[in-house]
Amino acid sequence: MKKILFYDIETTSVFSSSGIIIGIGIFDPETMKEPFINLIERPEDEINLLKWFKEKVKEYDVICGWNSKSFDLPFILGRALQLGLDFSELKEIEHLDLIEISRENFRFKSNKLESVCSLLNINYNPGIEGDDISISFMKGISGDKKELERIKQRCKNDLISLFEVYKKFEPYLKFRKNKFHL
């Protein structure tokens, strides 16, 4: 059985050239009771956040996210490159992006995580909209710790929902074009 690490990132922009990664959440349902969210409190801590994630990934056979091949991983790679880190080995790890499963197997009107969760009767409550994360982070590093907690909670909620979707999609994983098998 392959070891899977579910992951999600929180950023200050949709582009790695104009934003930073402020948080990375991970979840291994085999060894963790709930997701762990590593959130920075100063922009200069981003490099340590990325190094931490790189070490965590080494323990797994597969990383899994939502829209993670188009957003999360390219953002991580872009920030690592700008910070002088070599993250090229992350391109070699097996990567399961559940949005691809949704697009390949089902004809949903929307493939947004929120929409898919609604269709599958999975509770999804981000708590804070993606567009508001940057503002919350600025408030948080200026002293409003509640805003940082809101960002952590969003990441945690995303990971819980991601895992719930994974469980519903699991029967379809063995039919993947790239022959992904658990």
Secondary structure, DSSP 8 states (H G I E B T S, - for coil): ---EEEEEEEESSSSTTT--EEEEEEE-TTT-SS-EEEE-SSGGGHHHHHHHHHHHHTT-SEEEESSIIIIIHHHHHHHHHHTT---GGGGTSEEEEHHHHHHHH---S--SHHHHHHHTT-----SS-GGGHHHHHHHHHTT-HHHHHHHHHHHHHHHHHHHHHHHHHHHHHTT-TT----
